[in-house]
């Protein structure tokens, strides 16, 4: 199935998480997995925390070195 964001890709998060309703505004995160039923993404943040987010809150980055994070 088509996935807009690949596993391990670094994206910019601007929205509200589903675990504890935390607001993320311009935070970098790595895609861990995609839920095929609900079509949302499990993201891992720089501090090690994880949260589920819908694709509407995610933005692809187009800069060199993003895959090395």
PASEBA-1860 file (N, C-alpha, C; in nm, 3 decimals):
! residues 69
1> XXXXXXXX> 0.083/-0.118/0.000/0.000/0.000/0.000/0.088/0.124/0.000 ~ 0.039/0.231/-0.057/0.114/0.355/-0.069/0.129/0.422/0.067 ~ 0.252/0.461/0.097/0.282/0.531/0.221/0.350/0.663/0.187 ~ 0.295/0.772/0.234/0.348/0.904/0.202/0.484/0.929/0.266 ~ 0.506/0.872/0.384/0.632/0.887/0.456/0.691/0.748/0.479 ~ 0.817/0.731/0.443/0.884/0.602/0.456/0.938/0.583/0.598 ~ 0.960/0.458/0.638/1.018/0.428/0.769/1.159/0.486/0.776 ~ 1.189/0.550/0.888/1.320/0.609/0.908/1.335/0.750/0.853
9> XXXXXXXX> 1.233/0.801/0.786/1.238/0.935/0.728/1.220/1.041/0.838 ~ 1.293/1.152/0.825/1.283/1.263/0.919/1.179/1.362/0.866 ~ 1.082/1.397/0.950/0.977/1.490/0.910/0.960/1.599/1.015 ~ 0.895/1.706/0.976/0.862/1.816/1.066/0.720/1.796/1.116 ~ 0.701/1.802/1.246/0.570/1.777/1.307/0.511/1.909/1.354 ~ 0.389/1.937/1.309/0.316/2.057/1.352/0.171/2.018/1.375 ~ 0.141/1.975/1.498/0.005/1.933/1.529/-0.005/1.870/1.666 ~ -0.116/1.801/1.688/-0.147/1.742/1.819/-0.134/1.591/1.811
17> XXXXXXXX> -0.059/1.534/1.908/-0.041/1.390/1.917/-0.165/1.321/1.973 ~ -0.175/1.191/1.951/-0.293/1.117/1.994/-0.275/1.049/2.129 ~ -0.152/1.030/2.177/-0.132/0.961/2.305/-0.178/1.045/2.423 ~ -0.123/1.164/2.437/-0.158/1.249/2.552/-0.202/1.389/2.510 ~ -0.241/1.405/2.384/-0.291/1.533/2.330/-0.187/1.645/2.342 ~ -0.058/1.609/2.332/0.049/1.708/2.339/0.059/1.781/2.205 ~ 0.082/1.913/2.212/0.093/1.995/2.091/0.240/2.005/2.049 ~ 0.268/1.970/1.925/0.402/1.979/1.868/0.402/2.090/1.765
25> XXXXXXXX> 0.497/2.182/1.777/0.502/2.295/1.685/0.642/2.308/1.627 ~ 0.664/2.251/1.510/0.793/2.260/1.443/0.899/2.169/1.503 ~ 0.863/2.049/1.545/0.955/1.954/1.606/0.996/1.849/1.501 ~ 1.125/1.814/1.497/1.172/1.709/1.408/1.146/1.573/1.472 ~ 1.105/1.477/1.388/1.077/1.342/1.438/1.107/1.241/1.328 ~ 1.128/1.117/1.369/1.157/1.007/1.277/1.036/0.915/1.270 ~ 1.002/0.869/1.149/0.890/0.777/1.129/0.934/0.637/1.174 ~ 0.859/0.579/1.267/0.887/0.444/1.315/0.803/0.341/1.239
33> XXXXXXXX> 0.673/0.364/1.230/0.586/0.274/1.155/0.456/0.345/1.118 ~ 0.381/0.281/1.028/0.251/0.334/0.983/0.144/0.230/1.014 ~ 0.034/0.275/1.070/-0.078/0.186/1.098/-0.163/0.174/0.971 ~ -0.175/0.053/0.914/-0.249/0.040/0.788/-0.400/0.061/0.801 ~ -0.456/0.041/0.920/-0.600/0.057/0.937/-0.640/0.203/0.957 ~ -0.576/0.268/1.053/-0.609/0.408/1.083/-0.531/0.507/0.999 ~ -0.425/0.459/0.930/-0.342/0.541/0.841/-0.274/0.656/0.915 ~ -0.234/0.633/1.040/-0.156/0.732/1.113/-0.016/0.677/1.136
41> XXXXXXXX> 0.074/0.762/1.183/0.215/0.729/1.192/0.264/0.736/1.336 ~ 0.348/0.638/1.372/0.416/0.640/1.501/0.548/0.714/1.481 ~ 0.567/0.822/1.557/0.684/0.907/1.542/0.771/0.898/1.667 ~ 0.903/0.903/1.649/0.997/0.909/1.760/1.065/1.046/1.755 ~ 1.060/1.117/1.868/1.116/1.252/1.877/1.259/1.248/1.928 ~ 1.327/1.362/1.924/1.468/1.370/1.962/1.491/1.331/2.108 ~ 1.393/1.354/2.193/1.410/1.319/2.335/1.379/1.172/2.365 ~ 1.344/1.094/2.263/1.317/0.952/2.280/1.171/0.917/2.296
49> XXXXXXXX> 1.084/1.015/2.315/0.941/0.988/2.331/0.879/0.951/2.196 ~ 0.767/0.881/2.202/0.695/0.838/2.083/0.550/0.881/2.092 ~ 0.490/0.907/1.975/0.351/0.948/1.970/0.294/0.916/1.833 ~ 0.163/0.893/1.827/0.094/0.869/1.700/0.041/1.001/1.647 ~ 0.059/1.023/1.516/0.012/1.146/1.453/-0.052/1.114/1.318 ~ -0.151/1.194/1.281/-0.212/1.178/1.150/-0.127/1.250/1.045 ~ -0.131/1.207/0.919/-0.044/1.265/0.816/-0.065/1.414/0.792 ~ -0.179/1.467/0.827/-0.206/1.610/0.806/-0.110/1.697/0.886
57> XXXXXXXX> -0.057/1.645/0.997/0.033/1.722/1.084/0.181/1.703/1.050 ~ 0.212/1.627/0.945/0.350/1.596/0.910/0.390/1.667/0.782 ~ 0.516/1.711/0.776/0.568/1.781/0.659/0.703/1.723/0.622 ~ 0.721/1.687/0.493/0.848/1.632/0.448/0.955/1.740/0.447 ~ 1.078/1.698/0.474/1.193/1.787/0.468/1.274/1.757/0.343 ~ 1.323/1.860/0.277/1.403/1.842/0.156/1.538/1.908/0.175 ~ 1.620/1.851/0.265/1.754/1.902/0.285/1.851/1.787/0.302 ~ 1.972/1.807/0.259/2.074/1.703/0.268/2.114/1.683/0.414
65> XXXXX> 2.136/1.560/0.451/2.173/1.528/0.587/2.055/1.487/0.674 ~ 1.933/1.498/0.623/1.816/1.461/0.703/1.814/1.312/0.730 ~ 1.865/1.230/0.636/1.863/1.086/0.655/1.970/1.038/0.752 ~ 2.066/1.124/0.789/2.174/1.085/0.880/2.140/1.109/1.027 ~ 2.026/1.164/1.057/1.989/1.197/1.194/1.960/1.075/1.275
END
